[in-house]
Amino acid sequence: MWIQRLTLSNFRNYRAQELTLAKGPSLLLGGNAQGKSNLLEAAFLLATTRSSRAQTEGELIHWDALSDPQPVARVAAQIERRDGPLEIEVIIAGRPQGTERARVPASKRLRVNGVPRRQADVVGQLTAVLFSTDDMELISGAPSERRRYLDVMLSQLQPAYMVALQRYGKVVSQRNALLHRIQSGEAAPDELDFWDGELAGHGATLVGERAQAVEALAGHARKAHRQLSANTEELAISYSPRLEGWTGGGTDELVAALREALASGRQRDIGAGVTLTGPHRDDLIILLNGVAAASFASRGQERTAALALRLAEARYMADSKDDLPVVLLDDVLSELDKDRRRAVLSSLGEWDQILITSADGDRFDEGLPGSAAVFRVEAGTIQPA
């Protein structure tokens, strides 16, 4: 799978840009704040329909476009896949709101081959894996970062997972609102029964799919990390659901275990005013040489482990879809010594398309696999170097 042509209109700092890409590695060189990361964000937006960085969709619209009668940002791509070519288009339409970009109300429209589609029908048409400097949080950050790692990956692979994830989030919000009403005496505890059933049903889908995915990811991550560290370090990952009494049974057993956990923790939830049980509280355990990576890993080791997780994600997606995802690497070589840089570059040969950004071309003295296309990014304009 690869992006053949990428078109940006009023997206971030790109007023108008059309970029033809080839299979294999493409290196995007430029200084800070020139638009390198924005380009990768655009590609990832096409795969997931959501920005990897923006808090609001209005942030994606070019600053100068906000004075237009109808501010619109557009990202489109022609994509080649084993299943055949397709075109994906994301249009973000906002209303002018002066200079407060973050507050620009915006709506999003999605199209596949020119036909309007729902989010669930677009996510995963293009599969992509994005490594960014924020991925250090996968190792040392909050559990929510590691849950998001699993959720974004599985949503690209299974539309049913994304639907269950969306419904689960709404159920947790409704249950939490009811818990507050119970606290204030406006509702009875037995009103939780309905929401417990809904949470257990959708939550079982999430826990089951995550557990199955992590079992496969563990092997891929261990192999990738051995290569990146020249067999000097061992990476291990495991899924840690906050769910006592479940020993790995099927969906029915999961639903029953979740319902039992919710019932036993009901008084605690009422006291806290929030739902403390369920997959929204789960974590991914990451060990480096048998100890918690978050506590003992150096910056270079954290970056290596995070990249191993992303490469494991790419391999799992390739196995699941029978097609290789596009790999997006944002400043992947910074904070790595020469040996680890060499190992990273040698690990990239198996993917159909890799887009790599860097402020320093000298970091690639060891060379990229195959013949790399090189582009220069400057002030929202991309030209062949």
Protein Blocks (a to p, Z undefined) as FASTA:
>chain_A
ZZfbdcdehiajbfbdcddddehjddddddehilmmmmmmmmmmmmnopafkbmbfklmp
cfklmmpmbacdddddddddfkbpcddddddddddehjalklmccdddddeehiacdfkl
mgopagcddddfklmmmmmmcfklmmmmmmmmmmmmmmklmmmmmmmmmmmmmmmmmmmm
mmnopacfklmmmmmmmmmmmmmmmmmmmmmmmmmmmmmmmmmmmmmnoopaccdddddd
dbehiaoiafklmmmmmmmmmmmmmmmmmmnopafbdjklgccdddeehiafklmpcfkl
mmmmmmmmmmmmmmmmmmmnopacddddehklgoiafklmmmmmmmmmmpfbdcdddfbl
klmmnopehjddddddeehiacdZZ
